[in-house]
């Protein structure tokens, strides 16, 4: 029996011009999360390869997972230039129905954020001296979301650097 090797052990640089979107991905990312993805790629680089299927007849790579990482490079010249116009790609070789299932599994496996854990993260960051502005920029929150997490926590210490209207005076 042949030993199985996961695609992640064979990451290859592929010119973005040879990569294309698929027609079946139902995933949508809101603008704040896209901005955070850009910041993440700008600050950390590409830490996850794009998962693709190789279309032999077209000599193209069709995305199974990683469409938003792909569009980040398409939409940001600084990322394109820094990366030399290539994306890290792993290739899976499966029929279309299995590729569709893979796309959905990748999307759903990301899960959602647990509110209690996010409250604890914000508390830890505040306790370590991080400002609201730092938290919002670095973990991709807007002011309303941060305020809601602080309210859910019930911890007055999270509001120490908050600015309040004159109605509170």
C-alpha positions in Angstrom: 0.0 0.0 0.0 1.4 3.4 -1.0 2.0 5.8 1.8 -0.3 8.8 1.8 1.3 12.3 1.8 -0.8 15.3 2.6 -0.8 18.1 0.0 0.6 20.5 2.6 4.0 18.9 2.2 4.1 20.0 -1.4 3.6 23.7 -1.4 4.6 25.3 -4.7 4.8 29.0 -5.9 2.3 29.6 -8.6 1.9 32.9 -10.6 -1.4 34.5 -9.7 -2.2 34.7 -13.4 -2.4 30.9 -13.5 -4.9 30.8 -10.7 -8.7 31.2 -11.1 -11.7 31.2 -8.8 -14.2 28.4 -8.8 -17.9 28.9 -9.6 -19.3 27.1 -6.5 -17.9 28.8 -3.4 -20.8 30.2 -1.3 -18.5 31.9 1.2 -18.6 35.6 1.7 -16.3 37.7 3.8 -17.5 41.1 5.1 -15.3 44.2 4.5 -14.0 44.4 8.0 -12.7 40.8 7.9 -11.2 41.4 4.4 -9.4 44.4 5.8 -8.1 42.2 8.7 -7.1 39.6 6.2 -5.1 42.2 4.3 -3.4 43.4 7.5 -2.7 39.8 8.5 -1.0 39.0 5.1 0.8 42.4 5.2 2.1 41.8 8.7 2.6 38.0 8.7 2.9 37.0 5.1 1.0 34.1 3.5 1.0 31.5 6.3 -1.6 29.2 4.6 -1.3 28.0 1.0 -4.2 28.3 -1.4 -5.7 24.9 -2.1 -6.3 24.3 -5.8 -7.1 21.7 -8.4 -4.9 21.7 -11.5 -6.8 22.0 -14.8 -4.5 20.3 -17.2 -6.3 21.3 -20.4 -6.2 25.0 -19.4 -2.8 24.9 -17.5 -4.6 26.8 -14.7 -5.1 26.2 -11.0 -8.8 26.4 -9.8 -9.2 27.5 -6.2 -10.8 25.0 -3.8 -10.0 27.0 -0.7 -8.3 30.4 -0.3 -10.3 32.7 -2.6 -10.0 35.6 -0.2 -6.2 35.2 0.2 -6.1 35.2 -3.6 -8.2 38.3 -4.0 -6.1 40.1 -1.4 -3.1 39.8 -3.7 -5.2 40.8 -6.7 -6.5 43.9 -4.9 -3.3 45.1 -3.2 -0.3 45.9 -5.3 2.0 46.1 -2.2 1.2 42.4 -1.5 1.6 41.4 -5.2 5.0 43.2 -5.4 6.3 41.8 -2.2 5.3 38.3 -3.1 6.6 38.6 -6.7 3.1 37.9 -8.0 3.1 34.3 -6.9 0.9 32.5 -4.3 1.8 29.4 -2.2 -0.4 26.6 -3.6 -1.1 23.0 -2.6 -2.9 20.8 -5.1 -5.6 18.2 -4.6 -6.5 15.8 -7.3 -10.3 15.0 -6.9 -13.3 15.1 -9.1 -15.5 18.2 -9.1 -18.1 16.9 -6.5 -15.3 16.1 -4.1 -13.7 19.5 -4.7 -17.1 21.2 -3.9 -17.4 19.2 -0.7 -13.8 20.2 0.2 -14.6 23.8 -0.3 -17.6 23.6 2.0 -15.7 21.6 4.6 -12.9 24.2 4.6 -15.4 27.0 5.0 -17.3 25.4 7.8 -14.3 24.0 9.7 -13.2 27.6 10.4 -16.0 27.8 12.9 -17.1 30.9 14.7 -15.7 32.9 17.6 -16.8 32.0 21.1 -18.0 35.2 22.8 -16.6 34.2 26.2 -13.2 33.5 24.7 -13.2 36.8 22.9 -14.1 38.6 26.2 -11.2 36.9 27.9 -8.8 37.8 25.0 -9.9 41.5 25.2 -9.5 41.4 29.0 -6.0 40.0 28.7 -5.0 42.6 26.1 -6.4 45.4 28.3 -4.7 44.0 31.4 -1.4 44.0 29.5 -1.8 47.7 28.6 -3.1 47.6 25.1 -5.4 50.5 24.0 -8.8 50.1 22.4 -7.3 51.4 19.2 -4.6 48.7 19.3 -7.1 46.0 20.0 -9.4 47.2 17.2 -6.6 47.4 14.6 -4.8 44.2 15.5 -7.7 41.8 16.1 -10.0 43.3 13.5 -12.8 44.8 15.6 -14.8 47.9 15.2 -15.6 50.2 18.1 -19.2 48.8 18.5 -18.0 45.2 18.6 -15.3 46.0 21.2 -17.9 47.9 23.3 -20.3 44.9 23.1 -17.6 42.6 24.3 -16.8 44.9 27.2 -20.4 45.2 28.1 -20.9 41.4 28.0 -17.9 41.0 30.4 -19.4 43.2 33.1 -15.9 44.2 34.1 -15.5 47.9 34.8 -11.8 47.7 34.3 -12.3 47.2 30.6 -13.8 50.7 30.3 -10.9 52.5 32.1 -9.7 54.3 28.9 -13.1 54.9 27.5 -14.3 58.3 26.4 -17.8 59.2 27.5 -20.1 62.0 26.5 -20.7 65.0 28.7 -23.9 63.4 29.8 -21.9 61.3 32.2 -20.4 64.2 34.1 
